[in-house]
Structure formats: C-alpha cells, structure tokens
C-alpha cells in the first residue's frame, strides 16, 4: 500500500484536516485484521474495486463509493479487482502524526 499526503499541517499551510490518497495494488495481501485510530475517517474511492471491512461489516466498494469510519472502528480496505484500488482519505486532525494507530491483530 502507498500513501500520498496532500493536506497536513506538518507539510502544508493548513489545520483541522488531514487528507491524502492511498493505493492498494492488485494482488496485495488481504489482512486478517484491520487497524483502529483515535479519529473518525472518510474514504472516497477514486478507482478500482474491492471490499471494505468496518467492525466486521463487509461491503463491496468501487469508484464513487464513500465510507464513513467512526473513531475506534477496526477497519481495512482490500483490493480483489483487476486494477489498483485508489481512495481519498480525510481525518479531522491538524496533522497526519496527530492520528494514533493501533493494530489489534498485531503487526
């Protein structure tokens, strides 16, 4: 998985929001467990197809779909399609480093 931060107080003249692009390549491993963090998040899927798990609820996702992820919800996105799965993410935090991640299944 790759990330490109577009807006974050530690690299842009901004505050209150952090946003960027993430890409899950074709054939990427599907995690057994997701991750959590102390901030709500939004995913807007730009291209590709796959599925999203939020607190064990699984749904198909593709370009144009939006998913709200509550603070503390265990989640992950997976690519089972034929092209990279790209998404735009947003946190209500000044900087990306203000988002504290946890990996319940270990990592």
C-alpha positions as protocol buffer text, in pm:
chain_id: "A"
residue {
  index: 1
  type: UNK
  ca { x: 0 y: 0 z: 0 }
}
residue {
  index: 2
  type: UNK
  ca { x: 121 y: 350 z: -77 }
}
residue {
  index: 3
  type: UNK
  ca { x: 9 y: 684 z: 70 }
}
residue {
  index: 4
  type: UNK
  ca { x: 45 y: 1038 z: -57 }
}
residue {
  index: 5
  type: UNK
  ca { x: -40 y: 1309 z: 195 }
}
residue {
  index: 6
  type: UNK
  ca { x: -198 y: 1608 z: 20 }
}
residue {
  index: 7
  type: UNK
  ca { x: -305 y: 1823 z: 316 }
}
residue {
  index: 8
  type: UNK
  ca { x: -147 y: 1810 z: 663 }
}
residue {
  index: 9
  type: UNK
  ca { x: -32 y: 2088 z: 893 }
}
residue {
  index: 10
  type: UNK
  ca { x: 321 y: 1947 z: 902 }
}
residue {
  index: 11
  type: UNK
  ca { x: 365 y: 1987 z: 523 }
}
residue {
  index: 12
  type: UNK
  ca { x: 102 y: 2240 z: 408 }
}
residue {
  index: 13
  type: UNK
  ca { x: -31 y: 2570 z: 540 }
}
residue {
  index: 14
  type: UNK
  ca { x: -342 y: 2413 z: 688 }
}
residue {
  index: 15
  type: UNK
  ca { x: -505 y: 2295 z: 1008 }
}
residue {
  index: 16
  type: UNK
  ca { x: -806 y: 2094 z: 1128 }
}
residue {
  index: 17
  type: UNK
  ca { x: -796 y: 1850 z: 832 }
}
residue {
  index: 18
  type: UNK
  ca { x: -553 y: 1591 z: 701 }
}
residue {
  index: 19
  type: UNK
  ca { x: -618 y: 1432 z: 363 }
}
residue {
  index: 20
  type: UNK
  ca { x: -445 y: 1226 z: 101 }
}
residue {
  index: 21
  type: UNK
  ca { x: -455 y: 941 z: -147 }
}
residue {
  index: 22
  type: UNK
  ca { x: -393 y: 573 z: -72 }
}
residue {
  index: 23
  type: UNK
  ca { x: -343 y: 299 z: -329 }
}
residue {
  index: 24
  type: UNK
  ca { x: -379 y: -75 z: -276 }
}
residue {
  index: 25
  type: UNK
  ca { x: -214 y: -263 z: -563 }
}
residue {
  index: 26
  type: UNK
  ca { x: -360 y: -559 z: -748 }
}
residue {
  index: 27
  type: UNK
  ca { x: -268 y: -880 z: -568 }
}
residue {
  index: 28
  type: UNK
  ca { x: -195 y: -714 z: -232 }
}
residue {
  index: 29
  type: UNK
  ca { x: -235 y: -940 z: 70 }
}
residue {
  index: 30
  type: UNK
  ca { x: -576 y: -921 z: 236 }
}
residue {
  index: 31
  type: UNK
  ca { x: -526 y: -859 z: 608 }
}
residue {
  index: 32
  type: UNK
  ca { x: -682 y: -1090 z: 867 }
}
residue {
  index: 33
  type: UNK
  ca { x: -747 y: -790 z: 1092 }
}
residue {
  index: 34
  type: UNK
  ca { x: -765 y: -418 z: 1037 }
}
residue {
  index: 35
  type: UNK
  ca { x: -644 y: -121 z: 1234 }
}
residue {
  index: 36
  type: UNK
  ca { x: -806 y: 142 z: 1456 }
}
residue {
  index: 37
  type: UNK
  ca { x: -729 y: 503 z: 1533 }
}
residue {
  index: 38
  type: UNK
  ca { x: -847 y: 784 z: 1756 }
}
residue {
  index: 39
  type: UNK
  ca { x: -1005 y: 987 z: 1475 }
}
residue {
  index: 40
  type: UNK
  ca { x: -1307 y: 937 z: 1252 }
}
residue {
  index: 41
  type: UNK
  ca { x: -1215 y: 898 z: 887 }
}
residue {
  index: 42
  type: UNK
  ca { x: -1379 y: 913 z: 544 }
}
residue {
  index: 43
  type: UNK
  ca { x: -1275 y: 706 z: 241 }
}
residue {
  index: 44
  type: UNK
  ca { x: -1388 y: 814 z: -106 }
}
residue {
  index: 45
  type: UNK
  ca { x: -1298 y: 550 z: -364 }
}
residue {
  index: 46
  type: UNK
  ca { x: -1148 y: 701 z: -679 }
}
residue {
  index: 47
  type: UNK
  ca { x: -1083 y: 391 z: -890 }
}
residue {
  index: 48
  type: UNK
  ca { x: -1070 y: 14 z: -876 }
}
residue {
  index: 49
  type: UNK
  ca { x: -1288 y: -234 z: -691 }
}
residue {
  index: 50
  type: UNK
  ca { x: -1262 y: -435 z: -374 }
}
residue {
  index: 51
  type: UNK
  ca { x: -1420 y: -458 z: -34 }
}
residue {
  index: 52
  type: UNK
  ca { x: -1416 y: -274 z: 295 }
}
residue {
  index: 53
  type: UNK
  ca { x: -1449 y: -413 z: 647 }
}
residue {
  index: 54
  type: UNK
  ca { x: -1562 y: -181 z: 928 }
}
residue {
  index: 55
  type: UNK
  ca { x: -1604 y: -350 z: 1268 }
}
residue {
  index: 56
  type: UNK
  ca { x: -1666 y: -681 z: 1090 }
}
residue {
  index: 57
  type: UNK
  ca { x: -1930 y: -544 z: 849 }
}
residue {
  index: 58
  type: UNK
  ca { x: -1807 y: -617 z: 496 }
}
residue {
  index: 59
  type: UNK
  ca { x: -1926 y: -430 z: 185 }
}
residue {
  index: 60
  type: UNK
  ca { x: -1819 y: -413 z: -178 }
}
residue {
  index: 61
  type: UNK
  ca { x: -1661 y: -82 z: -284 }
}
residue {
  index: 62
  type: UNK
  ca { x: -1574 y: 73 z: -618 }
}
residue {
  index: 63
  type: UNK
  ca { x: -1516 y: 413 z: -775 }
}
residue {
  index: 64
  type: UNK
  ca { x: -1765 y: 671 z: -645 }
}
residue {
  index: 65
  type: UNK
  ca { x: -1837 y: 497 z: -312 }
}
residue {
  index: 66
  type: UNK
  ca { x: -1786 y: 676 z: 20 }
}
residue {
  index: 67
  type: UNK
  ca { x: -1737 y: 504 z: 357 }
}
residue {
  index: 68
  type: UNK
  ca { x: -1752 y: 673 z: 698 }
}
residue {
  index: 69
  type: UNK
  ca { x: -1528 y: 508 z: 959 }
}
residue {
  index: 70
  type: UNK
  ca { x: -1611 y: 603 z: 1320 }
}
residue {
  index: 71
  type: UNK
  ca { x: -1335 y: 674 z: 1569 }
}
residue {
  index: 72
  type: UNK
  ca { x: -1210 y: 346 z: 1717 }
}
residue {
  index: 73
  type: UNK
  ca { x: -1367 y: 122 z: 1450 }
}
residue {
  index: 74
  type: UNK
  ca { x: -1144 y: -163 z: 1330 }
}
residue {
  index: 75
  type: UNK
  ca { x: -1125 y: -140 z: 953 }
}
residue {
  index: 76
  type: UNK
  ca { x: -940 y: -220 z: 633 }
}
residue {
  index: 77
  type: UNK
  ca { x: -988 y: -197 z: 258 }
}
residue {
  index: 78
  type: UNK
  ca { x: -883 y: -479 z: 26 }
}
residue {
  index: 79
  type: UNK
  ca { x: -832 y: -496 z: -349 }
}
residue {
  index: 80
  type: UNK
  ca { x: -968 y: -806 z: -518 }
}
residue {
  index: 81
  type: UNK
  ca { x: -1008 y: -634 z: -854 }
}
residue {
  index: 82
  type: UNK
  ca { x: -801 y: -611 z: -1171 }
}
residue {
  index: 83
  type: UNK
  ca { x: -664 y: -257 z: -1123 }
}
residue {
  index: 84
  type: UNK
  ca { x: -521 y: -59 z: -829 }
}
residue {
  index: 85
  type: UNK
  ca { x: -779 y: 41 z: -567 }
}
residue {
  index: 86
  type: UNK
  ca { x: -734 y: 414 z: -505 }
}
residue {
  index: 87
  type: UNK
  ca { x: -905 y: 612 z: -233 }
}
residue {
  index: 88
  type: UNK
  ca { x: -907 y: 964 z: -96 }
}
residue {
  index: 89
  type: UNK
  ca { x: -896 y: 974 z: 286 }
}
residue {
  index: 90
  type: UNK
  ca { x: -979 y: 1255 z: 529 }
}
residue {
  index: 91
  type: UNK
  ca { x: -921 y: 1292 z: 905 }
}
residue {
  index: 92
  type: UNK
  ca { x: -1036 y: 1582 z: 1123 }
}
residue {
  index: 93
  type: UNK
  ca { x: -683 y: 1634 z: 1262 }
}
residue {
  index: 94
  type: UNK
  ca { x: -424 y: 1908 z: 1212 }
}
residue {
  index: 95
  type: UNK
  ca { x: -152 y: 1666 z: 1101 }
}
residue {
  index: 96
  type: UNK
  ca { x: -124 y: 1302 z: 999 }
}
residue {
  index: 97
  type: UNK
  ca { x: 105 y: 1247 z: 1300 }
}
residue {
  index: 98
  type: UNK
  ca { x: -188 y: 1350 z: 1526 }
}
residue {
  index: 99
  type: UNK
  ca { x: -370 y: 1029 z: 1426 }
}
residue {
  index: 100
  type: UNK
  ca { x: -273 y: 747 z: 1663 }
}
residue {
  index: 101
  type: UNK
  ca { x: -296 y: 399 z: 1508 }
}
residue {
  index: 102
  type: UNK
  ca { x: -340 y: 63 z: 1681 }
}
residue {
  index: 103
  type: UNK
  ca { x: -324 y: -283 z: 1523 }
}
residue {
  index: 104
  type: UNK
  ca { x: -544 y: -520 z: 1728 }
}
residue {
  index: 105
  type: UNK
  ca { x: -422 y: -831 z: 1544 }
}
residue {
  index: 106
  type: UNK
  ca { x: -57 y: -735 z: 1588 }
}
residue {
  index: 107
  type: UNK
  ca { x: 172 y: -628 z: 1311 }
}
